[in-house]
Amino acid sequence: MEIAVVEEIIFMGKQKIPWKDVEQYLKKYVGQVYIVSKSRDRIHIGGGFPDEYSESAYTKKLRGGLAKAKANAAQVIGKMIEIADNKRWVENKDPKHRKEASRGWYRYDTRFSVPVQGSEEKGKRQNVFRATLVVRSSDHGLYLYDVINIKKEASTPL
């Protein structure tokens, strides 16, 4: 599987990620459409995505390196969608999402890497992470909802 590579850390701090800044950054993607290479699915970035990405219950539980990884993965959202695979459908069970996810949810696996801080040598090292893209399916199409289940790979960094 390919890897979406984050070139630089723009959201610093392990203790206090500036999630409002991340949300502002993500607004530039609203209205964009990305195509998943393997399935040819067209995934839209809707207006609610920046808020959900930065304010979801999953995001609020993140600490340390995983929070920093999610914040900085905002830079490669498009690439993360394009390289996604292992598409699977999940029924919508939450009445709160009855309208916006009327056709349920899809989950895709993706990977991204983040530079190792303090690694100034030529060819910076990168830590690799796996993640799940949560995509809502409605009568209007597929919309990226959040990125969850972020896990650092135990393999050697890039």
ABEGO torsion letter per residue (X at the ends): XBBBBBABBABBEAABBBAAAAAAAAAAABGBBBBBAAAGBBBBBBAAAAAAAAABAAAAABBEAAAAAAAAAAAAAAAAAAABBGBBBBBBABAAAAAAAAAEBBBBBBBBBBBBBGBABBGBBBBBBBBBBBBBBBAAEBBBABBBGBBBBABBBX
